[in-house]
Amino acid sequence: MDRIASDPETRALFRAELDRAIAELSSDEAESAAFTEAATEALQVVFRLPGGEHAA
């Protein structure tokens, strides 16, 4: 940590890697949310009763 704090080049590399990791995590979360939403919609179709009612 001392090197990151004292060396501008190391700090820049650390920040770039941190930004990349955060962007990747955000992308993974968005993909997971889209998958969950699609699964929810599919399950709603499966559990829809005749006449448009929903199963309890």
PDBQT receptor file of N, H, CA, C and O in Angstrom, charges set to zero:
ATOM      1  N   MET A   1       0.821  -1.194   0.000  1.00  0.00    +0.000 N 
ATOM      2  CA  MET A   1       0.000   0.000   0.000  1.00  0.00    +0.000 C 
ATOM      3  C   MET A   1       0.866   1.259   0.000  1.00  0.00    +0.000 C 
ATOM      4  O   MET A   1       0.500   2.278  -0.586  1.00  0.00    +0.000 OA
ATOM      5  N   ASP A   2       2.006   1.174   0.660  1.00  0.00    +0.000 N 
ATOM      6  H   ASP A   2       2.303   0.346   1.136  1.00  0.00    +0.000 HD
ATOM      7  CA  ASP A   2       2.891   2.337   0.674  1.00  0.00    +0.000 C 
ATOM      8  C   ASP A   2       3.351   2.689  -0.734  1.00  0.00    +0.000 C 
ATOM      9  O   ASP A   2       3.453   3.863  -1.090  1.00  0.00    +0.000 OA
ATOM     10  N   ARG A   3       3.630   1.652  -1.536  1.00  0.00    +0.000 N 
ATOM     11  H   ARG A   3       3.548   0.698  -1.247  1.00  0.00    +0.000 HD
ATOM     12  CA  ARG A   3       4.104   1.906  -2.902  1.00  0.00    +0.000 C 
ATOM     13  C   ARG A   3       3.007   2.568  -3.730  1.00  0.00    +0.000 C 
ATOM     14  O   ARG A   3       3.282   3.468  -4.524  1.00  0.00    +0.000 OA
ATOM     15  N   ILE A   4       1.760   2.120  -3.547  1.00  0.00    +0.000 N 
ATOM     16  H   ILE A   4       1.536   1.388  -2.902  1.00  0.00    +0.000 HD
ATOM     17  CA  ILE A   4       0.642   2.731  -4.272  1.00  0.00    +0.000 C 
ATOM     18  C   ILE A   4       0.512   4.200  -3.883  1.00  0.00    +0.000 C 
ATOM     19  O   ILE A   4       0.283   5.066  -4.727  1.00  0.00    +0.000 OA
ATOM     20  N   ALA A   5       0.663   4.455  -2.600  1.00  0.00    +0.000 N 
ATOM     21  H   ALA A   5       0.849   3.751  -1.914  1.00  0.00    +0.000 HD
ATOM     22  CA  ALA A   5       0.534   5.824  -2.104  1.00  0.00    +0.000 C 
ATOM     23  C   ALA A   5       1.678   6.725  -2.567  1.00  0.00    +0.000 C 
ATOM     24  O   ALA A   5       1.482   7.918  -2.798  1.00  0.00    +0.000 OA
ATOM     25  N   SER A   6       2.877   6.145  -2.700  1.00  0.00    +0.000 N 
ATOM     26  H   SER A   6       3.037   5.176  -2.512  1.00  0.00    +0.000 HD
ATOM     27  CA  SER A   6       4.041   6.996  -2.977  1.00  0.00    +0.000 C 
ATOM     28  C   SER A   6       4.466   7.029  -4.446  1.00  0.00    +0.000 C 
ATOM     29  O   SER A   6       5.147   7.966  -4.863  1.00  0.00    +0.000 OA
ATOM     30  N   ASP A   7       4.078   6.027  -5.237  1.00  0.00    +0.000 N 
ATOM     31  H   ASP A   7       3.525   5.265  -4.898  1.00  0.00    +0.000 HD
ATOM     32  CA  ASP A   7       4.537   5.948  -6.619  1.00  0.00    +0.000 C 
ATOM     33  C   ASP A   7       3.372   6.240  -7.581  1.00  0.00    +0.000 C 
ATOM     34  O   ASP A   7       2.437   5.445  -7.670  1.00  0.00    +0.000 OA
ATOM     35  N   PRO A   8       3.421   7.364  -8.296  1.00  0.00    +0.000 N 
ATOM     36  CA  PRO A   8       2.319   7.730  -9.192  1.00  0.00    +0.000 C 
ATOM     37  C   PRO A   8       2.042   6.688 -10.278  1.00  0.00    +0.000 C 
ATOM     38  O   PRO A   8       0.885   6.467 -10.635  1.00  0.00    +0.000 OA
ATOM     39  N   GLU A   9       3.085   6.047 -10.807  1.00  0.00    +0.000 N 
ATOM     40  H   GLU A   9       4.025   6.226 -10.517  1.00  0.00    +0.000 HD
ATOM     41  CA  GLU A   9       2.880   5.040 -11.856  1.00  0.00    +0.000 C 
ATOM     42  C   GLU A   9       2.159   3.812 -11.292  1.00  0.00    +0.000 C 
ATOM     43  O   GLU A   9       1.225   3.293 -11.905  1.00  0.00    +0.000 OA
ATOM     44  N   THR A  10       2.599   3.360 -10.132  1.00  0.00    +0.000 N 
ATOM     45  H   THR A  10       3.357   3.781  -9.634  1.00  0.00    +0.000 HD
ATOM     46  CA  THR A  10       1.942   2.210  -9.494  1.00  0.00    +0.000 C 
ATOM     47  C   THR A  10       0.505   2.564  -9.129  1.00  0.00    +0.000 C 
ATOM     48  O   THR A  10      -0.398   1.744  -9.293  1.00  0.00    +0.000 OA
ATOM     49  N   ARG A  11       0.292   3.772  -8.640  1.00  0.00    +0.000 N 
ATOM     50  H   ARG A  11       1.025   4.438  -8.507  1.00  0.00    +0.000 HD
ATOM     51  CA  ARG A  11      -1.056   4.227  -8.280  1.00  0.00    +0.000 C 
ATOM     52  C   ARG A  11      -1.957   4.250  -9.516  1.00  0.00    +0.000 C 
ATOM     53  O   ARG A  11      -3.118   3.846  -9.444  1.00  0.00    +0.000 OA
ATOM     54  N   ALA A  12      -1.434   4.716 -10.636  1.00  0.00    +0.000 N 
ATOM     55  H   ALA A  12      -0.491   5.044 -10.695  1.00  0.00    +0.000 HD
ATOM     56  CA  ALA A  12      -2.216   4.763 -11.879  1.00  0.00    +0.000 C 
ATOM     57  C   ALA A  12      -2.581   3.355 -12.342  1.00  0.00    +0.000 C 
ATOM     58  O   ALA A  12      -3.713   3.109 -12.758  1.00  0.00    +0.000 OA
ATOM     59  N   LEU A  13      -1.613   2.427 -12.269  1.00  0.00    +0.000 N 
ATOM     60  H   LEU A  13      -0.694   2.627 -11.932  1.00  0.00    +0.000 HD
ATOM     61  CA  LEU A  13      -1.903   1.045 -12.644  1.00  0.00    +0.000 C 
ATOM     62  C   LEU A  13      -2.939   0.420 -11.714  1.00  0.00    +0.000 C 
ATOM     63  O   LEU A  13      -3.840  -0.286 -12.166  1.00  0.00    +0.000 OA
ATOM     64  N   PHE A  14      -2.807   0.679 -10.422  1.00  0.00    +0.000 N 
ATOM     65  H   PHE A  14      -2.075   1.252 -10.055  1.00  0.00    +0.000 HD
ATOM     66  CA  PHE A  14      -3.764   0.167  -9.442  1.00  0.00    +0.000 C 
ATOM     67  C   PHE A  14      -5.166   0.698  -9.730  1.00  0.00    +0.000 C 
ATOM     68  O   PHE A  14      -6.136  -0.060  -9.727  1.00  0.00    +0.000 OA
ATOM     69  N   ARG A  15      -5.266   1.987  -9.975  1.00  0.00    +0.000 N 
ATOM     70  H   ARG A  15      -4.478   2.603  -9.977  1.00  0.00    +0.000 HD
ATOM     71  CA  ARG A  15      -6.585   2.583 -10.259  1.00  0.00    +0.000 C 
ATOM     72  C   ARG A  15      -7.186   2.045 -11.552  1.00  0.00    +0.000 C 
ATOM     73  O   ARG A  15      -8.392   1.810 -11.619  1.00  0.00    +0.000 OA
ATOM     74  N   ALA A  16      -6.365   1.849 -12.572  1.00  0.00    +0.000 N 
ATOM     75  H   ALA A  16      -5.385   2.041 -12.517  1.00  0.00    +0.000 HD
ATOM     76  CA  ALA A  16      -6.865   1.305 -13.834  1.00  0.00    +0.000 C 
ATOM     77  C   ALA A  16      -7.402  -0.109 -13.633  1.00  0.00    +0.000 C 
ATOM     78  O   ALA A  16      -8.461  -0.457 -14.156  1.00  0.00    +0.000 OA
ATOM     79  N   GLU A  17      -6.667  -0.923 -12.874  1.00  0.00    +0.000 N 
ATOM     80  H   GLU A  17      -5.807  -0.641 -12.449  1.00  0.00    +0.000 HD
ATOM     81  CA  GLU A  17      -7.108  -2.288 -12.600  1.00  0.00    +0.000 C 
ATOM     82  C   GLU A  17      -8.371  -2.287 -11.739  1.00  0.00    +0.000 C 
ATOM     83  O   GLU A  17      -9.271  -3.100 -11.948  1.00  0.00    +0.000 OA
ATOM     84  N   LEU A  18      -8.433  -1.390 -10.793  1.00  0.00    +0.000 N 
ATOM     85  H   LEU A  18      -7.702  -0.729 -10.623  1.00  0.00    +0.000 HD
ATOM     86  CA  LEU A  18      -9.627  -1.272  -9.947  1.00  0.00    +0.000 C 
ATOM     87  C   LEU A  18     -10.837  -0.855 -10.780  1.00  0.00    +0.000 C 
ATOM     88  O   LEU A  18     -11.922  -1.412 -10.608  1.00  0.00    +0.000 OA
ATOM     89  N   ASP A  19     -10.672   0.101 -11.668  1.00  0.00    +0.000 N 
ATOM     90  H   ASP A  19      -9.791   0.553 -11.808  1.00  0.00    +0.000 HD
ATOM     91  CA  ASP A  19     -11.755   0.531 -12.556  1.00  0.00    +0.000 C 
ATOM     92  C   ASP A  19     -12.228  -0.619 -13.442  1.00  0.00    +0.000 C 
ATOM     93  O   ASP A  19     -13.429  -0.792 -13.651  1.00  0.00    +0.000 OA
ATOM     94  N   ARG A  20     -11.276  -1.413 -13.967  1.00  0.00    +0.000 N 
ATOM     95  H   ARG A  20     -10.301  -1.273 -13.797  1.00  0.00    +0.000 HD
ATOM     96  CA  ARG A  20     -11.622  -2.559 -14.808  1.00  0.00    +0.000 C 
ATOM     97  C   ARG A  20     -12.412  -3.591 -14.011  1.00  0.00    +0.000 C 
ATOM     98  O   ARG A  20     -13.402  -4.134 -14.502  1.00  0.00    +0.000 OA
ATOM     99  N   ALA A  21     -11.979  -3.860 -12.794  1.00  0.00    +0.000 N 
ATOM    100  H   ALA A  21     -11.174  -3.419 -12.395  1.00  0.00    +0.000 HD
ATOM    101  CA  ALA A  21     -12.668  -4.845 -11.955  1.00  0.00    +0.000 C 
ATOM    102  C   ALA A  21     -14.083  -4.375 -11.604  1.00  0.00    +0.000 C 
ATOM    103  O   ALA A  21     -15.019  -5.176 -11.596  1.00  0.00    +0.000 OA
ATOM    104  N   ILE A  22     -14.238  -3.101 -11.318  1.00  0.00    +0.000 N 
ATOM    105  H   ILE A  22     -13.478  -2.451 -11.324  1.00  0.00    +0.000 HD
ATOM    106  CA  ILE A  22     -15.563  -2.555 -10.999  1.00  0.00    +0.000 C 
ATOM    107  C   ILE A  22     -16.474  -2.636 -12.218  1.00  0.00    +0.000 C 
ATOM    108  O   ILE A  22     -17.645  -2.993 -12.092  1.00  0.00    +0.000 OA
ATOM    109  N   ALA A  23     -15.952  -2.311 -13.383  1.00  0.00    +0.000 N 
ATOM    110  H   ALA A  23     -15.000  -2.021 -13.485  1.00  0.00    +0.000 HD
ATOM    111  CA  ALA A  23     -16.749  -2.383 -14.617  1.00  0.00    +0.000 C 
ATOM    112  C   ALA A  23     -17.162  -3.824 -14.894  1.00  0.00    +0.000 C 
ATOM    113  O   ALA A  23     -18.298  -4.075 -15.296  1.00  0.00    +0.000 OA
ATOM    114  N   GLU A  24     -16.257  -4.768 -14.684  1.00  0.00    +0.000 N 
ATOM    115  H   GLU A  24     -15.335  -4.565 -14.357  1.00  0.00    +0.000 HD
ATOM    116  CA  GLU A  24     -16.572  -6.181 -14.903  1.00  0.00    +0.000 C 
ATOM    117  C   GLU A  24     -17.642  -6.656 -13.923  1.00  0.00    +0.000 C 
ATOM    118  O   GLU A  24     -18.558  -7.385 -14.305  1.00  0.00    +0.000 OA
ATOM    119  N   LEU A  25     -17.527  -6.248 -12.674  1.00  0.00    +0.000 N 
ATOM    120  H   LEU A  25     -16.783  -5.656 -12.363  1.00  0.00    +0.000 HD
ATOM    121  CA  LEU A  25     -18.517  -6.619 -11.665  1.00  0.00    +0.000 C 
ATOM    122  C   LEU A  25     -19.884  -6.041 -12.020  1.00  0.00    +0.000 C 
ATOM    123  O   LEU A  25     -20.899  -6.725 -11.894  1.00  0.00    +0.000 OA
ATOM    124  N   SER A  26     -19.914  -4.798 -12.459  1.00  0.00    +0.000 N 
ATOM    125  H   SER A  26     -19.090  -4.242 -12.561  1.00  0.00    +0.000 HD
ATOM    126  CA  SER A  26     -21.178  -4.169 -12.849  1.00  0.00    +0.000 C 
ATOM    127  C   SER A  26     -21.808  -4.899 -14.026  1.00  0.00    +0.000 C 
ATOM    128  O   SER A  26     -23.022  -5.097 -14.067  1.00  0.00    +0.000 OA
ATOM    129  N   SER A  27     -20.979  -5.295 -14.980  1.00  0.00    +0.000 N 
ATOM    130  H   SER A  27     -19.993  -5.134 -14.947  1.00  0.00    +0.000 HD
ATOM    131  CA  SER A  27     -21.468  -6.037 -16.138  1.00  0.00    +0.000 C 
ATOM    132  C   SER A  27     -22.040  -7.386 -15.711  1.00  0.00    +0.000 C 
ATOM    133  O   SER A  27     -23.102  -7.795 -16.180  1.00  0.00    +0.000 OA
ATOM    134  N   ASP A  28     -21.329  -8.072 -14.821  1.00  0.00    +0.000 N 
ATOM    135  H   ASP A  28     -20.466  -7.740 -14.440  1.00  0.00    +0.000 HD
ATOM    136  CA  ASP A  28     -21.801  -9.362 -14.324  1.00  0.00    +0.000 C 
ATOM    137  C   ASP A  28     -23.136  -9.217 -13.589  1.00  0.00    +0.000 C 
ATOM    138  O   ASP A  28     -24.029 -10.052 -13.735  1.00  0.00    +0.000 OA
ATOM    139  N   GLU A  29     -23.261  -8.142 -12.795  1.00  0.00    +0.000 N 
ATOM    140  H   GLU A  29     -22.536  -7.464 -12.676  1.00  0.00    +0.000 HD
ATOM    141  CA  GLU A  29     -24.504  -7.905 -12.062  1.00  0.00    +0.000 C 
ATOM    142  C   GLU A  29     -25.662  -7.626 -13.017  1.00  0.00    +0.000 C 
ATOM    143  O   GLU A  29     -26.774  -8.107 -12.798  1.00  0.00    +0.000 OA
ATOM    144  N   ALA A  30     -25.411  -6.858 -14.065  1.00  0.00    +0.000 N 
ATOM    145  H   ALA A  30     -24.508  -6.468 -14.242  1.00  0.00    +0.000 HD
ATOM    146  CA  ALA A  30     -26.460  -6.561 -15.045  1.00  0.00    +0.000 C 
ATOM    147  C   ALA A  30     -26.884  -7.835 -15.768  1.00  0.00    +0.000 C 
ATOM    148  O   ALA A  30     -28.071  -8.056 -16.006  1.00  0.00    +0.000 OA
ATOM    149  N   GLU A  31     -25.907  -8.671 -16.117  1.00  0.00    +0.000 N 
ATOM    150  H   GLU A  31     -24.943  -8.492 -15.924  1.00  0.00    +0.000 HD
ATOM    151  CA  GLU A  31     -26.215  -9.937 -16.785  1.00  0.00    +0.000 C 
ATOM    152  C   GLU A  31     -27.032 -10.839 -15.865  1.00  0.00    +0.000 C 
ATOM    153  O   GLU A  31     -27.983 -11.483 -16.308  1.00  0.00    +0.000 OA
ATOM    154  N   SER A  32     -26.667 -10.885 -14.606  1.00  0.00    +0.000 N 
ATOM    155  H   SER A  32     -25.894 -10.362 -14.247  1.00  0.00    +0.000 HD
ATOM    156  CA  SER A  32     -27.386 -11.702 -13.626  1.00  0.00    +0.000 C 
ATOM    157  C   SER A  32     -28.806 -11.189 -13.434  1.00  0.00    +0.000 C 
ATOM    158  O   SER A  32     -29.744 -11.979 -13.328  1.00  0.00    +0.000 OA
ATOM    159  N   ALA A  33     -28.966  -9.889 -13.389  1.00  0.00    +0.000 N 
ATOM    160  H   ALA A  33     -28.204  -9.247 -13.475  1.00  0.00    +0.000 HD
ATOM    161  CA  ALA A  33     -30.301  -9.302 -13.226  1.00  0.00    +0.000 C 
ATOM    162  C   ALA A  33     -31.176  -9.618 -14.433  1.00  0.00    +0.000 C 
ATOM    163  O   ALA A  33     -32.357  -9.928 -14.274  1.00  0.00    +0.000 OA
ATOM    164  N   ALA A  34     -30.616  -9.543 -15.628  1.00  0.00    +0.000 N 
ATOM    165  H   ALA A  34     -29.657  -9.291 -15.757  1.00  0.00    +0.000 HD
ATOM    166  CA  ALA A  34     -31.380  -9.859 -16.838  1.00  0.00    +0.000 C 
ATOM    167  C   ALA A  34     -31.787 -11.330 -16.845  1.00  0.00    +0.000 C 
ATOM    168  O   ALA A  34     -32.913 -11.660 -17.215  1.00  0.00    +0.000 OA
ATOM    169  N   PHE A  35     -30.874 -12.216 -16.435  1.00  0.00    +0.000 N 
ATOM    170  H   PHE A  35     -29.959 -11.947 -16.134  1.00  0.00    +0.000 HD
ATOM    171  CA  PHE A  35     -31.187 -13.642 -16.361  1.00  0.00    +0.000 C 
ATOM    172  C   PHE A  35     -32.300 -13.897 -15.353  1.00  0.00    +0.000 C 
ATOM    173  O   PHE A  35     -33.222 -14.665 -15.627  1.00  0.00    +0.000 OA
ATOM    174  N   THR A  36     -32.219 -13.260 -14.192  1.00  0.00    +0.000 N 
ATOM    175  H   THR A  36     -31.470 -12.636 -13.969  1.00  0.00    +0.000 HD
ATOM    176  CA  THR A  36     -33.240 -13.426 -13.149  1.00  0.00    +0.000 C 
ATOM    177  C   THR A  36     -34.589 -12.932 -13.632  1.00  0.00    +0.000 C 
ATOM    178  O   THR A  36     -35.610 -13.572 -13.378  1.00  0.00    +0.000 OA
ATOM    179  N   GLU A  37     -34.609 -11.809 -14.321  1.00  0.00    +0.000 N 
ATOM    180  H   GLU A  37     -33.780 -11.290 -14.528  1.00  0.00    +0.000 HD
ATOM    181  CA  GLU A  37     -35.860 -11.262 -14.847  1.00  0.00    +0.000 C 
ATOM    182  C   GLU A  37     -36.471 -12.211 -15.881  1.00  0.00    +0.000 C 
ATOM    183  O   GLU A  37     -37.680 -12.440 -15.874  1.00  0.00    +0.000 OA
ATOM    184  N   ALA A  38     -35.647 -12.755 -16.758  1.00  0.00    +0.000 N 
ATOM    185  H   ALA A  38     -34.665 -12.569 -16.764  1.00  0.00    +0.000 HD
ATOM    186  CA  ALA A  38     -36.143 -13.689 -17.769  1.00  0.00    +0.000 C 
ATOM    187  C   ALA A  38     -36.674 -14.965 -17.113  1.00  0.00    +0.000 C 
ATOM    188  O   ALA A  38     -37.704 -15.496 -17.529  1.00  0.00    +0.000 OA
ATOM    189  N   ALA A  39     -35.980 -15.454 -16.098  1.00  0.00    +0.000 N 
ATOM    190  H   ALA A  39     -35.143 -15.023 -15.759  1.00  0.00    +0.000 HD
ATOM    191  CA  ALA A  39     -36.437 -16.654 -15.389  1.00  0.00    +0.000 C 
ATOM    192  C   ALA A  39     -37.755 -16.390 -14.674  1.00  0.00    +0.000 C 
ATOM    193  O   ALA A  39     -38.632 -17.254 -14.655  1.00  0.00    +0.000 OA
ATOM    194  N   THR A  40     -37.902 -15.223 -14.096  1.00  0.00    +0.000 N 
ATOM    195  H   THR A  40     -37.190 -14.522 -14.112  1.00  0.00    +0.000 HD
ATOM    196  CA  THR A  40     -39.146 -14.857 -13.421  1.00  0.00    +0.000 C 
ATOM    197  C   THR A  40     -40.304 -14.832 -14.401  1.00  0.00    +0.000 C 
ATOM    198  O   THR A  40     -41.381 -15.353 -14.111  1.00  0.00    +0.000 OA
ATOM    199  N   GLU A  41     -40.086 -14.231 -15.557  1.00  0.00    +0.000 N 
ATOM    200  H   GLU A  41     -39.211 -13.808 -15.793  1.00  0.00    +0.000 HD
ATOM    201  CA  GLU A  41     -41.139 -14.176 -16.571  1.00  0.00    +0.000 C 
ATOM    202  C   GLU A  41     -41.506 -15.583 -17.058  1.00  0.00    +0.000 C 
ATOM    203  O   GLU A  41     -42.683 -15.876 -17.266  1.00  0.00    +0.000 OA
ATOM    204  N   ALA A  42     -40.512 -16.447 -17.238  1.00  0.00    +0.000 N 
ATOM    205  H   ALA A  42     -39.556 -16.208 -17.069  1.00  0.00    +0.000 HD
ATOM    206  CA  ALA A  42     -40.776 -17.819 -17.674  1.00  0.00    +0.000 C 
ATOM    207  C   ALA A  42     -41.576 -18.580 -16.624  1.00  0.00    +0.000 C 
ATOM    208  O   ALA A  42     -42.504 -19.317 -16.958  1.00  0.00    +0.000 OA
ATOM    209  N   LEU A  43     -41.218 -18.403 -15.365  1.00  0.00    +0.000 N 
ATOM    210  H   LEU A  43     -40.464 -17.805 -15.094  1.00  0.00    +0.000 HD
ATOM    211  CA  LEU A  43     -41.957 -19.087 -14.294  1.00  0.00    +0.000 C 
ATOM    212  C   LEU A  43     -43.389 -18.559 -14.188  1.00  0.00    +0.000 C 
ATOM    213  O   LEU A  43     -44.308 -19.327 -13.903  1.00  0.00    +0.000 OA
ATOM    214  N   GLN A  44     -43.584 -17.279 -14.410  1.00  0.00    +0.000 N 
ATOM    215  H   GLN A  44     -42.838 -16.655 -14.641  1.00  0.00    +0.000 HD
ATOM    216  CA  GLN A  44     -44.933 -16.728 -14.371  1.00  0.00    +0.000 C 
ATOM    217  C   GLN A  44     -45.795 -17.351 -15.455  1.00  0.00    +0.000 C 
ATOM    218  O   GLN A  44     -46.979 -17.603 -15.233  1.00  0.00    +0.000 OA
ATOM    219  N   VAL A  45     -45.222 -17.603 -16.620  1.00  0.00    +0.000 N 
ATOM    220  H   VAL A  45     -44.260 -17.398 -16.800  1.00  0.00    +0.000 HD
ATOM    221  CA  VAL A  45     -45.955 -18.256 -17.707  1.00  0.00    +0.000 C 
ATOM    222  C   VAL A  45     -46.300 -19.686 -17.303  1.00  0.00    +0.000 C 
ATOM    223  O   VAL A  45     -47.420 -20.141 -17.532  1.00  0.00    +0.000 OA
ATOM    224  N   VAL A  46     -45.356 -20.388 -16.713  1.00  0.00    +0.000 N 
ATOM    225  H   VAL A  46     -44.446 -20.019 -16.527  1.00  0.00    +0.000 HD
ATOM    226  CA  VAL A  46     -45.570 -21.785 -16.316  1.00  0.00    +0.000 C 
ATOM    227  C   VAL A  46     -46.668 -21.887 -15.268  1.00  0.00    +0.000 C 
ATOM    228  O   VAL A  46     -47.489 -22.803 -15.329  1.00  0.00    +0.000 OA
ATOM    229  N   PHE A  47     -46.703 -20.974 -14.315  1.00  0.00    +0.000 N 
ATOM    230  H   PHE A  47     -46.036 -20.230 -14.266  1.00  0.00    +0.000 HD
ATOM    231  CA  PHE A  47     -47.652 -21.054 -13.214  1.00  0.00    +0.000 C 
ATOM    232  C   PHE A  47     -48.941 -20.288 -13.442  1.00  0.00    +0.000 C 
ATOM    233  O   PHE A  47     -49.765 -20.189 -12.533  1.00  0.00    +0.000 OA
ATOM    234  N   ARG A  48     -49.132 -19.747 -14.631  1.00  0.00    +0.000 N 
ATOM    235  H   ARG A  48     -48.463 -19.828 -15.369  1.00  0.00    +0.000 HD
ATOM    236  CA  ARG A  48     -50.368 -19.043 -14.936  1.00  0.00    +0.000 C 
ATOM    237  C   ARG A  48     -51.471 -20.084 -15.125  1.00  0.00    +0.000 C 
ATOM    238  O   ARG A  48     -51.321 -21.019 -15.911  1.00  0.00    +0.000 OA
ATOM    239  N   LEU A  49     -52.563 -19.920 -14.410  1.00  0.00    +0.000 N 
ATOM    240  H   LEU A  49     -52.684 -19.161 -13.771  1.00  0.00    +0.000 HD
ATOM    241  CA  LEU A  49     -53.688 -20.858 -14.489  1.00  0.00    +0.000 C 
ATOM    242  C   LEU A  49     -54.579 -20.512 -15.678  1.00  0.00    +0.000 C 
ATOM    243  O   LEU A  49     -54.565 -19.376 -16.152  1.00  0.00    +0.000 OA
ATOM    244  N   PRO A  50     -55.344 -21.469 -16.157  1.00  0.00    +0.000 N 
ATOM    245  CA  PRO A  50     -56.319 -21.147 -17.211  1.00  0.00    +0.000 C 
ATOM    246  C   PRO A  50     -57.225 -20.020 -16.744  1.00  0.00    +0.000 C 
ATOM    247  O   PRO A  50     -57.598 -19.958 -15.572  1.00  0.00    +0.000 OA
ATOM    248  N   GLY A  51     -57.566 -19.154 -17.636  1.00  0.00    +0.000 N 
ATOM    249  H   GLY A  51     -57.262 -19.204 -18.588  1.00  0.00    +0.000 HD
ATOM    250  CA  GLY A  51     -58.412 -18.004 -17.281  1.00  0.00    +0.000 C 
ATOM    251  C   GLY A  51     -57.609 -16.795 -16.843  1.00  0.00    +0.000 C 
ATOM    252  O   GLY A  51     -58.180 -15.782 -16.439  1.00  0.00    +0.000 OA
ATOM    253  N   GLY A  52     -56.273 -16.893 -16.920  1.00  0.00    +0.000 N 
ATOM    254  H   GLY A  52     -55.810 -17.716 -17.249  1.00  0.00    +0.000 HD
ATOM    255  CA  GLY A  52     -55.426 -15.741 -16.586  1.00  0.00    +0.000 C 
ATOM    256  C   GLY A  52     -55.136 -15.578 -15.123  1.00  0.00    +0.000 C 
ATOM    257  O   GLY A  52     -54.460 -14.621 -14.747  1.00  0.00    +0.000 OA
ATOM    258  N   GLU A  53     -55.620 -16.478 -14.260  1.00  0.00    +0.000 N 
ATOM    259  H   GLU A  53     -56.169 -17.256 -14.566  1.00  0.00    +0.000 HD
ATOM    260  CA  GLU A  53     -55.339 -16.370 -12.830  1.00  0.00    +0.000 C 
ATOM    261  C   GLU A  53     -53.922 -16.852 -12.553  1.00  0.00    +0.000 C 
ATOM    262  O   GLU A  53     -53.335 -17.590 -13.345  1.00  0.00    +0.000 OA
ATOM    263  N   HIS A  54     -53.391 -16.428 -11.435  1.00  0.00    +0.000 N 
ATOM    264  H   HIS A  54     -53.868 -15.829 -10.792  1.00  0.00    +0.000 HD
ATOM    265  CA  HIS A  54     -52.059 -16.841 -11.024  1.00  0.00    +0.000 C 
ATOM    266  C   HIS A  54     -52.174 -17.866  -9.910  1.00  0.00    +0.000 C 
ATOM    267  O   HIS A  54     -53.063 -17.771  -9.064  1.00  0.00    +0.000 OA
ATOM    268  N   ALA A  55     -51.280 -18.844  -9.908  1.00  0.00    +0.000 N 
ATOM    269  H   ALA A  55     -50.558 -18.921 -10.595  1.00  0.00    +0.000 HD
ATOM    270  CA  ALA A  55     -51.231 -19.817  -8.826  1.00  0.00    +0.000 C 
ATOM    271  C   ALA A  55     -50.723 -19.130  -7.561  1.00  0.00    +0.000 C 
ATOM    272  O   ALA A  55     -49.895 -18.221  -7.629  1.00  0.00    +0.000 OA
ATOM    273  N   ALA A  56     -51.211 -19.559  -6.438  1.00  0.00    +0.000 N 
ATOM    274  H   ALA A  56     -51.883 -20.298  -6.383  1.00  0.00    +0.000 HD
ATOM    275  CA  ALA A  56     -50.803 -18.947  -5.156  1.00  0.00    +0.000 C 
ATOM    276  C   ALA A  56     -49.448 -19.411  -4.715  1.00  0.00    +0.000 C 
ATOM    277  O   ALA A  56     -48.964 -18.992  -3.664  1.00  0.00    +0.000 OA
TER     278      ALA A  56
